[in-house]
Amino acid sequence: MRKAKGGKPLNSIRVTYSNISGYQGYVVEMKTGSGKYKKVKETSRGGTIRFEKKKINPKKKYQFRLKGFREVRGKRIYTQISVKKK
């Protein structure tokens, strides 16, 4: 969680991933606590991938991960799971 000037906690989390060449798109997934990962953003653009979760609960633990994909014969093939961010 980021803090604003004066030490007040902000109500959002921003996650940033760098582009990895060779993929047609990316999926950002998020989970809260011990729940399952859910897709929160999908993009087919390259460059830096950003996602911002607003209205967070400071008492909960949030985890994010990035998966790259490419289309092969109409089927989406995903990469191995990336490094997770907490």
C-alpha positions in Angstrom: 0.0 0.0 0.0 1.3 3.4 -0.9 1.1 6.4 1.5 0.4 10.0 0.6 2.2 12.9 2.1 1.4 13.2 5.7 1.4 9.4 6.2 -2.3 8.7 5.3 -2.8 5.4 3.5 -4.3 5.6 0.0 -7.3 3.5 -1.0 -5.7 1.8 -4.0 -2.9 -0.5 -5.2 -1.0 0.0 -8.5 0.8 -3.0 -10.1 3.2 -2.5 -13.0 4.8 -5.2 -15.2 7.3 -4.8 -18.0 6.5 -6.2 -21.4 8.1 -9.5 -22.5 8.6 -9.8 -26.2 7.0 -12.8 -28.1 3.5 -12.7 -26.7 0.3 -11.4 -28.3 -1.3 -10.4 -25.1 -1.3 -10.5 -21.3 -3.7 -11.2 -18.4 -3.3 -9.7 -15.0 -4.9 -11.9 -12.2 -5.6 -11.0 -8.6 -6.5 -12.9 -5.5 -7.5 -11.8 -2.0 -6.4 -13.8 1.0 -6.5 -17.5 0.3 -9.1 -17.2 -2.5 -8.6 -18.1 -6.1 -7.0 -15.9 -8.8 -9.5 -14.0 -10.9 -8.7 -12.1 -14.2 -8.8 -8.4 -13.6 -7.3 -7.0 -16.8 -6.5 -8.3 -20.3 -4.5 -6.4 -22.9 -3.1 -7.1 -26.3 -0.8 -4.1 -26.3 2.9 -4.3 -25.6 4.9 -2.0 -23.4 4.3 -1.6 -19.7 1.2 -3.3 -18.3 -0.5 -1.4 -15.5 -3.4 -2.2 -13.2 -4.9 -0.2 -10.4 -7.2 -1.7 -7.8 -9.3 0.9 -6.1 -11.2 0.8 -2.8 -9.0 -1.7 -1.1 -9.3 -3.0 2.4 -6.0 -2.4 4.3 -6.6 -5.5 6.5 -6.7 -7.9 3.5 -3.7 -9.3 1.6 -3.8 -8.8 -2.2 -1.6 -10.8 -4.7 -1.2 -10.2 -8.4 0.3 -12.3 -11.2 0.9 -11.8 -14.9 0.4 -14.4 -17.7 1.4 -13.9 -21.3 -0.4 -15.7 -24.1 -0.3 -16.3 -27.9 -2.9 -17.7 -30.3 -2.0 -21.0 -32.0 -4.6 -22.4 -34.4 -7.3 -20.4 -32.7 -6.4 -21.7 -29.2 -4.9 -19.5 -26.6 -1.7 -20.8 -25.1 -0.6 -19.3 -21.8 2.9 -18.9 -20.4 4.1 -20.3 -17.1 3.0 -18.1 -14.1 5.1 -15.0 -13.6 6.6 -13.8 -10.4 3.8 -12.9 -8.0 3.6 -9.5 -6.4 2.1 -8.9 -3.0 
